[in-house]
Amino acid sequence: MQNCLMRSLLFLLVWGVSSPLWAAHGYALWGDLKYPPNFSQFDYVNPGAPKGGELRLVSNLRVSTFDKYNPFTIKGSAPAYLADLMFDSLLTGSLDETGSGYGLLASDVDVAPDGMSATFHLNPLARFHNGDPVLAADVKHSFDTLIGPHTSPAFKTLLIDVAGLDVIDAHTVRYRFKKPNRGLPLTVGGLPVFSRQWGMENGQPKSFDQVVMDTPIGSGPYKIGPVRFGKDITYVRDPNYWAQDLNVKRGSNNFDRITVKIYKDNTARLEALKAGEFDLMRFFSAGDWARRVTGKRFDTGELVKAEFKHRLPSGFQSYVLNTRRNNFKDVRVRQALGLALDYEWMNRQMFYNAYQRVNGLFGNTDCQATGVPSPEELALLAPWRQVIPAAAFGPMTLAPRTDGPSSLRANLRQAQALLKAAGWQVRDGALRNEQGQAFEVEYLDSNEGSARVVAPWARNLEKLGIQLNFRPVDFALYQQRLQKFEFDITSLAYGGTHNPGQEYADIFGAKAADMEDSGNLSGVKSPAIDALIGKMTSAKTKAELLPACRALERVVSHSHLLIPQWAAGTHRMVYNHWRIGKPEAMPPYAQGEGWAIDTWWAK
């Protein structure tokens, strides 16, 4: 479910989380803000970038259209990029450092020495799109709404340690925390703020789930412009944007119009790019990138094919096994399924050697676990020895390989032994349990093209007697079934972070497992995982954080809740060199199209 809301949440989480440290113009996890007070602009922008023109994008969401303008409610699909373009927050992060936030709607932030509160003073210049000033009452209204009954449970989990929000005066708010948590000042500072007038009808506020097609009243740089349902939506830059001269916005938001075109079919999307229908497209398919990004406009230099290297976490794109299903309750069964995935063959034959295998949750970060646990990690794991896999106390998992000394045949033999130990044996041409039930599972996806990638895995599972059925559905039904956990297996690209915190309670926490539309798709309920997430969020120093996140990675990986897939170390993008310009270098922690939307300009 890669929608605007998820992008917004993940962007907040890139900042990370820290021991309390006060800094008037910003807040840093470990006290190391890159930019001093009164800095002029972020280093990666062009402060003299011209304003004007249009950026034509294509939606990467797998939807044929959208049916709401409210990106925060559970039901429906909002347009791509709406949340990012229309709503400002108290703090904003920079793209060339992690774990920091600088004043946007808030002119400064004051975190109490005991870490139990954070006070934000609003910039008196801040205005909503309707001209109203952004006041403390609007911040409180936004917070109360986001933790209310009609929004994604991800907000409630993320904000579980927030005790409340007090309005000190018209331009001052104080968030109170239930316990010290190094990340909460950044988490609450990154929440979207919207006007109390949004959703008013005849002078009375509507229930938030009824605020559907009401035009959002935010304070961000863009408003909704022309809309052609099923075809495109255009965001128009607000000429009176209150923060356009602020240091954190200088050199940004340069396009007068950003039009997002909608194509349900990937082939049509690619052909439209070649025909010059839009200016920028990010590629996630190695096959498309290697073989199909060609044509006259590339030959003339109008379209440029480029890879931008980043330093983002590799994340943990994975096949998710829903352990609410009886077939997946035994860890040995889950491990056996992973042994049947021949990644080396797939990377060679299907992906043009474009990817690296994912291993664990925190690849390409300091939190990545390797080798055997340290004494500090063992001390955190020891109290849970009876409820976590014994293997978690040994070497860190390594994804099965089929090259070198390993082979697919050897992996499948190991898988057969694990399945037999778990009570499954082949009888009458199928793998069956003691009750004679055949092992048959469904892979759910909203992209029919995924069948090609799943097919090699399905063939290998068939050798074990397991039938894997590919089930493509339209995106709306796909989203609904994930929200209600009505699936066996699906595939998700989880974003990583350099500074993990409370967001992992939404992905792996026991409470989230029973909350509809939560991020805990695997359904895991583990007191050990809950405790380790608590240790991460309560760490007061980086030295306390690292053993906790590494121990968490070991427990999750050895539980085989996820079958790791693959990641790329670059953003692959095609852009129109004749129509748009860009800064010389991409900041290391930028997402590809987000960097372009924020800092590129029209020629």
ChimeraX attribute file (.defattr): number of C-alpha atoms within 10 A of each C-alpha:
attribute: neighborCount
match mode: 1-to-1
recipient: residues
	/A:1	18
	/A:2	14
	/A:3	18
	/A:4	21
	/A:5	22
	/A:6	17
	/A:7	19
	/A:8	17
	/A:9	18
	/A:10	17
	/A:11	19
	/A:12	25
	/A:13	27
	/A:14	25
	/A:15	28
	/A:16	26
	/A:17	32
	/A:18	30
	/A:19	25
	/A:20	28
	/A:21	21
	/A:22	18
	/A:23	17
	/A:24	16
	/A:25	21
	/A:26	26
	/A:27	30
	/A:28	26
	/A:29	25
	/A:30	17
	/A:31	15
	/A:32	13
	/A:33	19
	/A:34	13
	/A:35	17
	/A:36	10
	/A:37	11
	/A:38	8
	/A:39	12
	/A:40	15
	/A:41	18
	/A:42	19
	/A:43	14
	/A:44	18
	/A:45	23
	/A:46	18
	/A:47	16
	/A:48	10
	/A:49	21
	/A:50	16
	/A:51	17
	/A:52	15
	/A:53	16
	/A:54	22
	/A:55	25
	/A:56	21
	/A:57	25
	/A:58	22
	/A:59	22
	/A:60	20
	/A:61	20
	/A:62	19
	/A:63	20
	/A:64	16
	/A:65	22
	/A:66	19
	/A:67	14
	/A:68	17
	/A:69	20
	/A:70	24
	/A:71	24
	/A:72	24
	/A:73	23
	/A:74	17
	/A:75	20
	/A:76	16
	/A:77	22
	/A:78	24
	/A:79	22
	/A:80	26
	/A:81	20
	/A:82	23
	/A:83	24
	/A:84	22
	/A:85	23
	/A:86	24
	/A:87	22
	/A:88	23
	/A:89	21
	/A:90	25
	/A:91	29
	/A:92	24
	/A:93	24
	/A:94	21
	/A:95	19
	/A:96	16
	/A:97	18
	/A:98	24
	/A:99	25
	/A:100	29
	/A:101	27
	/A:102	28
	/A:103	25
	/A:104	25
	/A:105	28
	/A:106	25
	/A:107	19
	/A:108	21
	/A:109	26
	/A:110	20
	/A:111	22
	/A:112	15
	/A:113	13
	/A:114	12
	/A:115	23
	/A:116	20
	/A:117	24
	/A:118	23
	/A:119	22
	/A:120	25
	/A:121	23
	/A:122	23
	/A:123	20
	/A:124	14
	/A:125	11
	/A:126	21
	/A:127	21
	/A:128	23
	/A:129	23
	/A:130	11
	/A:131	13
	/A:132	13
	/A:133	18
	/A:134	26
	/A:135	24
	/A:136	22
	/A:137	19
	/A:138	18
	/A:139	27
	/A:140	21
	/A:141	15
	/A:142	18
	/A:143	21
	/A:144	13
	/A:145	17
	/A:146	23
	/A:147	18
	/A:148	14
	/A:149	15
	/A:150	16
	/A:151	19
	/A:152	24
	/A:153	22
	/A:154	24
	/A:155	19
	/A:156	18
	/A:157	22
	/A:158	21
	/A:159	20
	/A:160	14
	/A:161	17
	/A:162	21
	/A:163	14
	/A:164	15
	/A:165	21
	/A:166	16
	/A:167	17
	/A:168	14
	/A:169	12
	/A:170	14
	/A:171	18
	/A:172	18
	/A:173	23
	/A:174	21
	/A:175	22
	/A:176	21
	/A:177	20
	/A:178	13
	/A:179	16
	/A:180	23
	/A:181	26
	/A:182	26
	/A:183	29
	/A:184	31
	/A:185	32
	/A:186	28
	/A:187	23
	/A:188	20
	/A:189	29
	/A:190	24
	/A:191	22
	/A:192	24
	/A:193	26
	/A:194	26
	/A:195	24
	/A:196	18
	/A:197	16
	/A:198	16
	/A:199	22
	/A:200	14
	/A:201	10
	/A:202	7
	/A:203	8
	/A:204	9
	/A:205	14
	/A:206	13
	/A:207	12
	/A:208	19
	/A:209	15
	/A:210	13
	/A:211	20
	/A:212	19
	/A:213	12
	/A:214	13
	/A:215	14
	/A:216	23
	/A:217	21
	/A:218	26
	/A:219	30
	/A:220	29
	/A:221	27
	/A:222	25
	/A:223	22
	/A:224	19
	/A:225	13
	/A:226	11
	/A:227	13
	/A:228	11
	/A:229	12
	/A:230	15
	/A:231	14
	/A:232	20
	/A:233	24
	/A:234	21
	/A:235	24
	/A:236	19
	/A:237	23
	/A:238	19
	/A:239	10
	/A:240	12
	/A:241	18
	/A:242	19
	/A:243	20
	/A:244	18
	/A:245	13
	/A:246	13
	/A:247	18
	/A:248	21
	/A:249	20
	/A:250	20
	/A:251	25
	/A:252	27
	/A:253	25
	/A:254	26
	/A:255	25
	/A:256	19
	/A:257	21
	/A:258	24
	/A:259	20
	/A:260	22
	/A:261	21
	/A:262	25
	/A:263	22
	/A:264	19
	/A:265	14
	/A:266	14
	/A:267	12
	/A:268	11
	/A:269	20
	/A:270	18
	/A:271	14
	/A:272	14
	/A:273	22
	/A:274	19
	/A:275	12
	/A:276	15
	/A:277	15
	/A:278	21
	/A:279	20
	/A:280	24
	/A:281	22
	/A:282	20
	/A:283	18
	/A:284	14
	/A:285	12
	/A:286	18
	/A:287	14
	/A:288	15
	/A:289	19
	/A:290	12
	/A:291	9
	/A:292	13
	/A:293	18
	/A:294	15
	/A:295	12
	/A:296	11
	/A:297	15
	/A:298	16
	/A:299	10
	/A:300	9
	/A:301	12
	/A:302	16
	/A:303	24
	/A:304	19
	/A:305	18
	/A:306	13
	/A:307	15
	/A:308	16
	/A:309	18
	/A:310	18
	/A:311	14
	/A:312	21
	/A:313	21
	/A:314	25
	/A:315	23
	/A:316	24
	/A:317	23
	/A:318	21
	/A:319	19
	/A:320	23
	/A:321	26
	/A:322	23
	/A:323	20
	/A:324	17
	/A:325	16
	/A:326	9
	/A:327	17
	/A:328	21
	/A:329	15
	/A:330	16
	/A:331	17
	/A:332	18
	/A:333	23
	/A:334	22
	/A:335	22
	/A:336	22
	/A:337	24
	/A:338	24
	/A:339	27
	/A:340	27
	/A:341	27
	/A:342	19
	/A:343	26
	/A:344	18
	/A:345	16
	/A:346	16
	/A:347	17
	/A:348	12
	/A:349	10
	/A:350	16
	/A:351	19
	/A:352	14
	/A:353	13
	/A:354	18
	/A:355	16
	/A:356	15
	/A:357	21
	/A:358	21
	/A:359	25
	/A:360	30
	/A:361	29
	/A:362	25
	/A:363	22
	/A:364	16
	/A:365	17
	/A:366	15
	/A:367	23
	/A:368	21
	/A:369	26
	/A:370	15
	/A:371	10
	/A:372	15
	/A:373	20
	/A:374	14
	/A:375	10
	/A:376	15
	/A:377	20
	/A:378	18
	/A:379	14
	/A:380	18
	/A:381	24
	/A:382	12
	/A:383	11
	/A:384	15
	/A:385	14
	/A:386	9
	/A:387	10
	/A:388	21
	/A:389	18
	/A:390	12
	/A:391	14
	/A:392	23
	/A:393	20
	/A:394	14
	/A:395	14
	/A:396	23
	/A:397	20
	/A:398	15
	/A:399	17
	/A:400	20
	/A:401	19
	/A:402	18
	/A:403	12
	/A:404	6
	/A:405	7
	/A:406	11
	/A:407	13
	/A:408	20
	/A:409	13
	/A:410	14
	/A:411	20
	/A:412	21
	/A:413	15
	/A:414	16
	/A:415	23
	/A:416	24
	/A:417	16
	/A:418	20
	/A:419	25
	/A:420	17
	/A:421	12
	/A:422	14
	/A:423	14
	/A:424	23
	/A:425	22
	/A:426	18
	/A:427	12
	/A:428	10
	/A:429	13
	/A:430	20
	/A:431	24
	/A:432	21
	/A:433	18
	/A:434	9
	/A:435	8
	/A:436	14
	/A:437	11
	/A:438	21
	/A:439	18
	/A:440	15
	/A:441	17
	/A:442	14
	/A:443	20
	/A:444	22
	/A:445	23
	/A:446	18
	/A:447	17
	/A:448	14
	/A:449	12
	/A:450	15
	/A:451	16
	/A:452	10
	/A:453	12
	/A:454	16
	/A:455	14
	/A:456	17
	/A:457	19
	/A:458	21
	/A:459	16
	/A:460	21
	/A:461	21
	/A:462	16
	/A:463	15
	/A:464	23
	/A:465	22
	/A:466	21
	/A:467	19
	/A:468	21
	/A:469	16
	/A:470	19
	/A:471	17
	/A:472	17
	/A:473	15
	/A:474	15
	/A:475	19
	/A:476	16
	/A:477	13
	/A:478	20
	/A:479	20
	/A:480	16
	/A:481	15
	/A:482	19
	/A:483	21
	/A:484	14
	/A:485	22
	/A:486	15
	/A:487	22
	/A:488	23
	/A:489	24
	/A:490	21
	/A:491	19
	/A:492	17
	/A:493	16
	/A:494	17
	/A:495	19
	/A:496	21
	/A:497	26
	/A:498	22
	/A:499	25
	/A:500	24
	/A:501	27
	/A:502	25
	/A:503	23
	/A:504	21
	/A:505	25
	/A:506	23
	/A:507	20
	/A:508	24
	/A:509	26
	/A:510	18
	/A:511	17
	/A:512	24
	/A:513	22
	/A:514	16
	/A:515	19
	/A:516	17
	/A:517	23
	/A:518	26
	/A:519	25
	/A:520	26
	/A:521	30
	/A:522	23
	/A:523	25
	/A:524	24
	/A:525	17
	/A:526	17
	/A:527	14
	/A:528	23
	/A:529	24
	/A:530	17
	/A:531	16
	/A:532	22
	/A:533	23
	/A:534	17
	/A:535	20
	/A:536	27
	/A:537	29
	/A:538	22
	/A:539	22
	/A:540	20
	/A:541	14
	/A:542	17
	/A:543	10
	/A:544	15
	/A:545	22
	/A:546	22
	/A:547	27
	/A:548	29
	/A:549	25
	/A:550	25
	/A:551	30
	/A:552	29
	/A:553	26
	/A:554	29
	/A:555	25
	/A:556	21
	/A:557	23
	/A:558	23
	/A:559	20
	/A:560	24
	/A:561	26
	/A:562	25
	/A:563	23
	/A:564	25
	/A:565	21
	/A:566	18
	/A:567	21
	/A:568	17
	/A:569	17
	/A:570	17
	/A:571	18
	/A:572	20
	/A:573	18
	/A:574	21
	/A:575	23
	/A:576	22
	/A:577	18
	/A:578	13
	/A:579	17
	/A:580	18
	/A:581	17
	/A:582	18
	/A:583	15
	/A:584	9
	/A:585	10
	/A:586	20
	/A:587	21
	/A:588	16
	/A:589	18
	/A:590	22
	/A:591	18
	/A:592	22
	/A:593	16
	/A:594	13
	/A:595	19
	/A:596	22
	/A:597	20
	/A:598	17
	/A:599	23
	/A:600	25
	/A:601	26
	/A:602	19
	/A:603	15
